[in-house]
């Protein structure tokens, strides 16, 4: 561990040298024709070897910022000027256009920055390891990254691929915290959502039922759902049962965090967490599983068709309801006595190896500016990361549920999945392995034993 920390310290000193010089040249603090201090001076200042300093300066040579003159020194030649506009590539999750209207935002960015051409590319594969390869190969200058995938970057020690940001004081701190490591903000928050309920107000009025609120228990939810359900026609309650971004709510509420023994081994049998898994199984036994892919928005489409009165969803997925005639509203998810819900956070990351880093940072600053964030607030149901935009009040451009702003009162109940005490790799293992148990094809004892073994830390030989 000490060696690893030493490498990080060494790497951070080299990054600081390169980043400082790049910024000084790009911003005009070092002018073309000026010679940089000697490699020996940089070596003393940053506590690096001459060879390491030389390698760092070679990066600036490759970027066209300095020219190495043999036996003379390193001469500033200024930012590289291409014959045409700078070409930037931004890679994003396929849901981002629906959730942010990003095409509209990028069109505005191009108008303001005619010297920067932005190519928008949806990920064909969102797996973190695949996207990491895209970064390493220089395919993307900017990418979207959610807090789950960011956790993979931390676990795999991939954060050297991400350029640090200055925190924006107007962005919700609880979002910034999920993307911070070692005191550095590595991903700038873009949009976020807690898991919530969405319900058809007309169905509640027809049955003279009181609408849900933050005090509802799950027993109360299922009691009302049974009243709203119509056999062979409508479900009273539904959610995407196989999505970890839904059932994780039950784990947070009923299980809290996974219990661990002194050696780090996770204990499941006989714990509150096992009760949470058991509750999920009991819920699924009473409802049909109608989809295996949450990205299709099948629960929301069922809701639009009037086939479900209440669904567990997110502000992100409310965008499936845009331009529909359904008069819906939202509520916090029910609980077992302790309000808690899952926080989902999507941010923007800049490739540290980008040849157009300053232009990439400019794009991120634009997408997280008040202008862009307010556009997201006005034209979608997603929550922008910028607090003044998220809490904006004014004339609405689209139908807005009356309780849209309830997220402000729910913030204390927000929990990222890491509050379960596990990492993304363990989270995905659970997502993959729990299906047999929930399908009734495995006993509780067998499930506990198998999952405990799979989640146990690997012991090094000797």
Secondary structure, DSSP 4 states (H G I P E B T S, - for coil): -HHHHHHHHHHHHHHHHHHHHHHHHHTTSS-TTPBPPPHHHHHHHHT--HHHHHHHHHHHHHTTSEEEETTTEEEE--S---SS-EEEEEEE-TTHHHHH-HHHHHHHHHHH-TTEEEEEEE-S---HHHHHHHHHTT--SEEEEEHHHHHHHHHTT-GGGB--BPPPTTB-HHHHHHTEETTEE-SEEEEEEEEEEEEEHHHHHHTTPPPP-TT-BHHHHHHHHHHH-BTTTBEEEE--TT-HHHHHHHIIIII-S-EE-TTS-EE-TTSHHHHHHHHHHHHHTTS----S-GGG-HHHHHHHTTSEEEEEEETTGGGGGTT----EEEEEPPBSSS--EEEEEEEEEEBTT-TTHHHHHHHHHHHTSHHHHHHHHHHSSSEESBHHHHT--S--SS---TTGGGHHHHGGGEE-GGGGS--HHHHHHHHHHHHHHHTTSS-HHHHHHHHHHHHSPPPPP-
